[in-house]
Amino acid sequence: MSSNAQNAHVYGPQLPKVDDDWESDCPLLMTKLPNNIEDNPALLALQQMVHEEGTPEERAENFKRQGNEAFKKGTKEALRNAVIFYTKALDVGLADTSKNSVYLTNRAAANLILENYGKVVEDCQKAIQLDPKNSKSYYRASKASFMTEKYQQAIRFCDDGLIQFPGLSELISEKNIALAKMKEIEKIQLAREQIVEKNREFE
């Protein structure tokens, strides 16, 4: 009998090798969410089954809750998951404009930290259209505009927000920061123009 046959006789047939991480990929055995839920089709399918139950409002609010939980973790992976959950809340398609405005503003908050400033402004503009009384949308749109050096746009968002919320300290502070930055830039430009003018005198 060959050595291979002897090993098979003693130890039995060799079983297929199982990935050591199989438990972490199985939704029912997970102890925590993966870094990116979109990388796990089984988890997405299971979530879809769960969230098909309940009223549309319950499903949307459940997605929002999961988005908030992911947001609180603060890591980039968790923030990306938060964006996914808020998007799913919007995809439910509620008729309640105030709730959709909140989902948009929450998604903007995650994208603001992820430095997706264009998406922040886009979502906040939609949120304002749906609910002009959503104060956070003005602030986050202004903040994102400032970060992309669109200071006049940042000021406009603050001014629009202050029409709805006169005296709101967050908007006043953000506006003052943008105004100060614009004055600083004007001083630098003026100094450069003066230097150019003096150089011309020596030509």
C-alpha positions in Angstrom: 0.0 0.0 0.0 1.4 3.4 -0.9 2.1 6.0 1.7 -0.7 8.2 0.3 -3.2 5.3 0.5 -2.0 4.6 4.1 -2.6 8.2 5.1 -6.0 8.2 3.5 -6.8 4.9 5.4 -5.6 6.3 8.7 -6.8 9.8 8.6 -9.6 9.6 6.1 -10.1 11.8 3.0 -8.8 15.3 3.0 -11.5 17.9 3.5 -11.6 21.0 1.5 -9.8 23.9 3.1 -12.1 26.4 4.7 -11.2 30.1 4.8 -10.4 31.1 8.3 -12.4 34.3 7.9 -15.6 32.5 6.8 -17.4 33.4 10.1 -16.7 37.1 9.7 -18.3 37.0 6.3 -21.5 35.2 7.5 -24.1 37.8 8.5 -25.7 35.5 11.1 -22.3 35.1 12.9 -21.0 38.6 12.6 -20.2 40.4 15.9 -19.8 43.8 14.1 -20.4 45.4 10.8 -17.7 45.2 8.1 -15.8 48.3 7.2 -17.9 48.6 4.0 -21.2 46.9 4.0 -21.3 47.0 0.1 -18.4 44.5 0.1 -20.7 41.8 1.6 -23.6 40.9 -0.8 -25.0 38.4 1.8 -25.3 41.1 4.4 -26.9 43.6 1.9 -29.4 40.9 0.9 -30.2 40.1 4.5 -30.7 43.8 5.3 -32.9 44.2 2.3 -35.2 41.4 3.6 -35.3 43.0 7.0 -36.0 46.5 5.8 -38.8 45.4 3.5 -40.9 44.9 6.6 -42.8 47.7 8.2 -44.2 50.9 6.9 -42.2 53.1 4.5 -41.6 55.6 7.4 -40.4 52.8 9.7 -38.0 51.6 7.1 -36.7 55.1 6.4 -36.2 55.9 10.0 -34.5 52.6 10.6 -32.0 53.4 7.9 -31.5 56.8 9.5 -30.9 55.2 12.9 -28.3 52.9 11.4 -26.7 55.9 9.7 -26.5 57.8 12.9 -24.9 54.8 14.7 -22.3 54.5 11.9 -21.7 58.3 12.0 -21.0 58.2 15.7 -18.1 55.8 15.2 -16.3 58.5 13.3 -13.9 56.4 11.2 -13.8 56.9 7.4 -15.2 53.5 6.8 -18.1 54.1 9.2 -18.8 57.5 7.7 -19.0 55.9 4.2 -21.4 53.4 5.7 -23.4 56.3 7.2 -23.7 57.8 3.7 -25.0 54.5 2.4 -27.7 54.3 5.1 -28.8 57.9 4.7 -29.1 57.3 0.9 -31.2 54.2 1.6 -33.5 56.3 3.8 -33.9 58.7 0.9 -34.5 55.9 -1.6 -37.6 54.8 0.4 -39.2 57.8 -1.2 -41.2 59.3 1.7 -43.7 62.0 0.9 -42.6 63.8 4.2 -40.4 66.6 2.9 -39.1 67.5 6.4 -37.8 64.0 7.0 -36.1 63.8 3.6 -34.5 67.2 4.4 -33.1 65.7 7.5 -31.7 62.6 5.7 -30.0 64.9 3.2 -28.5 67.1 5.9 -27.3 64.0 7.8 -25.7 62.7 4.6 -24.1 66.1 4.1 -22.7 65.9 7.7 -20.9 62.6 6.9 -19.6 63.9 3.5 -18.4 67.1 5.2 -16.0 65.1 7.4 -15.1 63.0 4.3 -14.2 66.2 2.5 -16.7 65.6 -0.3 -17.6 69.3 -0.3 -19.4 69.4 -3.6 -21.8 66.7 -2.4 -22.4 68.6 0.8 -23.5 71.8 -1.0 -25.7 69.8 -3.4 -27.4 67.9 -0.6 -27.9 71.0 1.5 -29.4 73.0 -1.3 -31.9 70.2 -1.8 -32.6 70.1 1.9 -33.3 73.8 2.0 -35.7 73.5 -0.9 -37.6 70.7 0.9 -37.5 72.5 4.3 -36.3 76.1 4.6 -36.5 75.7 8.4 -33.7 73.1 8.5 -31.0 75.3 10.1 -28.2 72.8 9.8 -28.4 72.7 6.0 -27.4 76.4 5.8 -24.5 76.0 8.2 -23.1 72.9 6.5 -23.5 74.4 3.0 -21.6 77.5 4.2 -18.9 75.4 5.8 -18.4 73.3 2.6 -18.3 76.5 0.5 -15.7 78.0 2.8 -13.5 74.9 2.6 -13.5 75.2 -1.2 -12.6 78.9 -0.9 -16.0 80.0 -2.2 -16.3 82.7 0.5 -19.1 84.8 -1.1 -21.2 81.6 -1.5 -20.5 80.8 2.1 -21.7 84.2 3.1 -24.9 83.9 1.0 -25.8 80.6 2.7 -25.4 82.3 6.1 -27.5 85.3 5.0 -30.2 83.0 3.7 -30.2 81.1 7.0 -30.3 84.2 9.1 -33.4 85.3 7.3 -35.1 82.1 8.6 -33.2 82.2 12.0 -32.3 85.7 12.9 -29.5 85.8 15.5 -28.5 82.2 15.1 -24.9 82.2 16.6 -23.5 79.4 14.4 -24.5 81.2 11.2 -23.2 84.6 12.5 -19.9 83.1 13.4 -19.5 81.3 10.1 -20.3 84.5 8.2 -17.8 86.5 10.2 -15.1 83.9 9.5 -15.8 84.1 5.8 -15.9 87.9 5.8 -12.5 88.0 7.7 -11.0 85.7 5.1 -12.3 87.9 2.3 -10.7 91.0 3.9 -7.5 89.1 4.4 -7.4 88.2 0.7 -8.2 91.8 -0.3 -5.3 93.1 1.8 -2.9 90.6 0.1 -4.1 91.6 -3.3 -3.8 95.3 -2.5 -0.2 94.7 -1.2 0.7 92.9 -4.4 -0.7 95.7 -6.5 1.3 98.3 -4.6 4.5 96.3 -5.1 3.8 96.0 -8.8 3.2 99.8 -9.0 6.5 100.6 -7.2 8.4 98.3 -9.5 7.1 100.2 -12.4 8.5 103.4 -11.0 12.0 102.1 -11.3 11.6 100.9 -14.9 
